[in-house]
Amino acid sequence: MFNFFRKESPDYPEFWNAYEAKFQEELPALVSQTTFVVLDTETTGFDYKNDRILSIGAVKVKSNELDVSQTFEHYLQQERFNPESVKIHGILKEEKTESLAEEEAIRKFLKYIGNAALVAHHAVFDIKMINSALKRKGLPKLKNPVLDTGYLYRKTLLNSNLIDREKNYSLDEIAEAFIIDVKDRHTAIGDAFITAIAFLKILGKIDKKKEMKLKELLKL
């Protein structure tokens, strides 16, 4: 008998289906075997609904090492311009760089990340901006597990009345603590590299024996 109440599967584009299919593969058990994609976005502002992504930068961390052979950096066509945000990221309206339409940039990004665990500093913002772009295309949210270097960094601090374990540490503060060069700060790819190095240093503190399971890291 035909079920009149059966919901039809959404007719998503092939690039989304290919991305989603990756999650049928089992993730490695150990952190040391996991592929992480460390990312950053530069945007026109902080409004998830009205602001837009200007650029996405990402690098991969594999086997506890930064894989510089596989980087991701794309600028997006500017649908909205906010001159105030230029003071931070320096991306001008008439920037003479090759840029992609939002959908093409998202398509390339999904192919790049696959089912990797994502890492970002203050990750909620970057992930929400990407999810907003997906929503504009009628697509679901990202399926990847997400880690925040700001939160993980606080986990490395000693229990002491002299240390504020609730402080929202900036990327600059963490870079200073780990003596990381910040010359490319406030570019998406530059911040992704800085965050990736910070992430590796954090892993060195919380997974010294390289025996931590990914699910344990995600539950910290």
Secondary structure, DSSP 8 states (H G I E B T S, - for coil): ---TT--------HHHHHHHHGGGS---SBGGG--EEEEEEEES-S-TTT--EEEEEEEEEETTEEEEEEEEEEEE--SS--HHHHHHH---TT--S-EE-HHHHHHHHHHHHTT-EEEETTHHHHHHHHHHHHHHTT-----S-EEEHHHHHHHTS---TTS-TT----HHHHHHHHT---TTTTSHHHHHHHHHHHHHHHHHHH-TTS--BHHHHHT-
